[in-house]
Structures are given as C-alpha cells and as structure tokens.
Amino acid sequence: MRARGAASLLVCVALVGFAAGTARATVVFSEDFESAQGLNNGKWTNNNSGVIVAGAGNGGTKGLKFNQKTAVGSRDLRSARYNITQNTDYYISVDYKETTATGILVFQELNNGNNTVRTTYVFGDASVSPLVTWNGPGLGYTTYTAMIHTLPQTRRFRVILYDRQSAVPIGNVYFDNLLISDVPPAVATPTPVQWREIVK
C-alpha cells in the first residue's frame, strides 16, 4: 500500500477470500459483454475506446478490450450511475487478462448530488510506473475480487475501465464478467494489495 500525503487515504479495500453464505445476494451491477446491443445496452453512458471482441470471452464468446490507451477521463469506458447503500460491504469481481499492458478498474462513489466522494483503484493505478503485469504474458483469464465498504455519504456509484497509458501496443487488456454484489462470491481470488489505493 502507498499513501499520497494529506490528499490521500490509505487503502480501505479489503482482500477477500471467503465462501458465500446463505444470504440472498443483491446484485447492483453485472456485465458479461454478451448483449446483442454491445456497449449500447444501457449499462454504459460514456465510451471513448472500449470495444467488444468476439472470441475473447471467459465462459462466453465475447470480452472487452480497448483500441486506445489513455489516462482516466479521456478515453475510458464509464458505466451509468447506480444506486447503492451507504456503510455497506460490496464485493467486486472481474475476469481479467493481459499480455504487456495494464488494465484499470475504478469504483467511484457519488453523493446525492452525484459529486464524487471517493475514487478507488480496485486494481491498477494511473500513477504507477513502471507498469506491473497482473497474470503474466500469454496466460488466460484470472478472476480478481475485492471488497469495498461504502462511505456514509455514498448514495450511488459508477465503474470506470481503461487501458493504462503506456508505450506498449494497444489491445492487450481484456475484461469480462464484471459483477458487483453485497454477498461475496463462492470462489474469490484476492487482488494484489500493492495495487489498491484510494484517492480523494
């Protein structure tokens, strides 16, 4: 974990590696990129470089990649805003693979006025250099999971995905099966702790 001084918070995202209980899950976001409408299925409101690729899925036929590398805010893929409960544990899981690039998954909490109250780099970090590969060149998908406890002022959230800006070729980062729920998954692979940081 790293801190950025007074303007930063230490990681509040916890590693998870637990079995699901008997509670009924409330799924607040789910995307497998298999929709015939693609990224126009109503779940995403801002797409500048994300593309769905046939034959690149994990357990399905399609996966998400990016045709441009970017820093957040310019050529990313952003979800719509969804309601969420404050002071609650939520579990984020995603299937991810790469070759030489680094993908970024951001969880952004919003208040009643839709202002950002916390931005969490669930994995990846726009400030980190050099890049660190997650699961090694040439390997298949890995499922990463993290837990976030929402802030008291949080009322909504959105997800941001992108391919970290770097000198490597584009199209080397893939996402699939993104799920956000209030119940942990039956099988969870913890996200490497050194990559999680919260930036206000």
C-alpha positions in Angstrom: 0.0 0.0 0.0 1.1 3.5 -0.6 -0.1 7.0 0.5 -0.1 10.3 -1.3 0.1 12.6 1.6 -2.8 14.6 3.1 -4.9 14.4 0.0 -4.8 10.6 0.0 -6.3 7.9 2.1 -4.8 4.5 2.8 -6.5 1.6 1.2 -9.9 0.7 2.6 -10.4 -2.0 0.1 -10.0 -5.4 1.9 -8.7 -8.6 0.4 -11.3 -11.2 0.2 -11.1 -15.0 0.0 -14.2 -16.3 1.6 -17.0 -18.7 0.8 -20.5 -17.4 0.1 -23.1 -17.8 2.9 -26.8 -18.4 2.7 -27.7 -14.7 2.3 -29.5 -13.8 -0.9 -27.2 -11.5 -3.0 -28.3 -8.1 -4.2 -26.5 -7.6 -7.5 -26.1 -3.9 -8.2 -24.1 -4.3 -11.4 -23.4 -7.2 -13.8 -21.9 -7.2 -17.3 -20.7 -10.2 -19.3 -20.4 -8.3 -22.6 -22.6 -10.8 -24.4 -25.5 -8.4 -25.1 -26.6 -8.1 -28.8 -26.6 -4.3 -28.1 -23.0 -4.4 -27.1 -22.0 -1.3 -25.1 -25.2 0.4 -26.0 -27.2 -1.9 -23.6 -28.0 0.9 -21.2 -25.3 0.0 -18.7 -22.6 2.3 -20.1 -23.0 6.1 -20.7 -19.6 7.2 -21.8 -17.4 5.1 -24.1 -14.4 6.5 -25.9 -12.3 3.5 -26.8 -13.9 0.2 -25.5 -14.7 -2.4 -28.0 -16.4 -5.9 -27.6 -14.4 -8.6 -29.2 -15.9 -12.0 -30.3 -13.8 -15.0 -29.3 -12.2 -13.1 -26.4 -14.7 -14.0 -23.6 -14.2 -16.1 -20.5 -17.0 -18.6 -20.2 -18.9 -16.8 -23.0 -18.0 -15.7 -26.5 -17.2 -12.0 -26.0 -14.9 -9.9 -24.0 -14.0 -6.2 -23.7 -10.8 -4.6 -24.8 -9.6 -1.0 -25.7 -8.5 0.3 -29.0 -6.7 3.3 -27.5 -4.6 3.7 -24.4 -5.4 6.5 -22.1 -5.3 8.3 -18.7 -8.6 8.2 -16.9 -11.0 10.9 -18.0 -10.3 11.0 -21.7 -10.6 7.6 -23.5 -12.2 5.4 -20.8 -15.4 3.4 -20.6 -17.8 4.6 -17.8 -20.9 2.9 -16.6 -24.2 4.6 -15.8 -24.7 5.7 -12.2 -26.4 3.1 -10.0 -27.9 3.4 -6.5 -26.0 1.8 -3.7 -26.3 1.6 0.1 -24.0 3.6 2.4 -21.9 1.9 5.1 -22.2 -1.4 3.3 -19.7 -4.1 2.2 -19.8 -4.7 -1.6 -17.8 -7.3 -3.5 -16.4 -6.6 -6.9 -15.2 -9.4 -9.1 -13.9 -9.3 -12.7 -12.2 -11.7 -15.1 -9.1 -10.1 -16.5 -6.2 -10.9 -18.7 -3.4 -9.0 -20.4 -0.2 -9.5 -22.3 2.1 -6.5 -21.9 -0.3 -3.7 -20.8 -2.1 -2.9 -17.6 -5.8 -2.5 -17.3 -7.5 -0.3 -14.8 -10.8 -0.8 -12.9 -12.1 2.1 -10.9 -15.0 2.2 -8.5 -16.3 5.7 -8.0 -18.7 6.6 -5.1 -21.1 9.5 -5.5 -23.2 11.5 -3.1 -26.9 12.7 -3.5 -25.7 15.5 -5.8 -23.7 13.0 -8.0 -20.5 14.5 -6.8 -17.5 12.1 -6.3 -16.8 11.4 -2.7 -14.2 8.7 -3.2 -12.4 7.1 -6.2 -11.0 3.6 -5.6 -8.5 2.0 -8.0 -9.7 -1.6 -7.4 -6.8 -2.7 -9.4 -4.3 -0.8 -11.5 -3.1 2.7 -10.6 -2.8 5.5 -13.0 0.2 6.9 -11.2 2.3 3.7 -11.1 5.4 3.4 -13.3 6.8 1.1 -14.5 3.8 -1.0 -15.2 3.4 -4.3 -13.5 1.7 -7.2 -15.2 -1.0 -9.0 -13.3 -1.1 -12.5 -14.5 1.8 -12.7 -16.9 2.2 -12.6 -20.7 0.3 -15.3 -22.6 -1.8 -16.5 -19.6 -5.6 -16.8 -19.7 -8.2 -15.0 -17.6 -7.8 -14.7 -13.8 -10.8 -13.7 -11.6 -9.9 -10.9 -9.2 -12.1 -10.0 -6.3 -12.0 -7.1 -3.8 -14.3 -5.8 -1.0 -15.2 -2.1 -0.6 -17.1 -0.7 2.4 -19.0 2.3 1.1 -18.8 5.7 2.9 -21.7 7.2 5.0 -22.3 9.9 2.3 -22.3 7.4 -0.6 -25.6 7.0 -2.5 -24.5 6.0 -6.0 -21.6 4.5 -7.8 -20.2 4.1 -11.3 -17.4 1.9 -12.7 -14.6 3.1 -15.0 -12.4 0.8 -17.1 -9.5 1.6 -19.3 -6.1 0.5 -20.7 -3.3 2.3 -18.9 -1.4 4.8 -21.0 2.0 3.4 -21.9 4.3 2.7 -24.8 3.1 -0.9 -25.4 0.8 -1.8 -28.2 -2.9 -1.3 -27.8 -5.4 -4.1 -27.4 -3.5 -6.2 -24.9 -6.0 -5.9 -22.0 -9.3 -7.8 -21.7 -12.1 -7.7 -19.2 -15.1 -10.0 -18.8 -17.8 -11.0 -16.3 -17.8 -7.9 -14.1 -20.1 -8.3 -11.0 -20.8 -6.1 -8.0 -22.9 -7.6 -5.2 -23.4 -7.4 -1.4 -22.6 -11.1 -1.0 -19.1 -12.5 -1.5 -18.6 -14.9 -4.4 -18.2 -18.6 -3.7 -14.6 -18.5 -5.0 -12.5 -15.4 -4.8 -9.0 -14.6 -5.9 -7.7 -11.6 -3.9 -6.5 -8.6 -5.8 -2.8 -7.9 -5.1 -2.6 -5.5 -2.2 0.1 -3.3 -3.6 -2.2 -2.1 -6.4 -5.1 -0.8 -4.4 -5.3 2.8 -3.4 -8.0 5.3 -2.6 -7.6 8.8 -4.0 -9.9 11.6 -2.9 
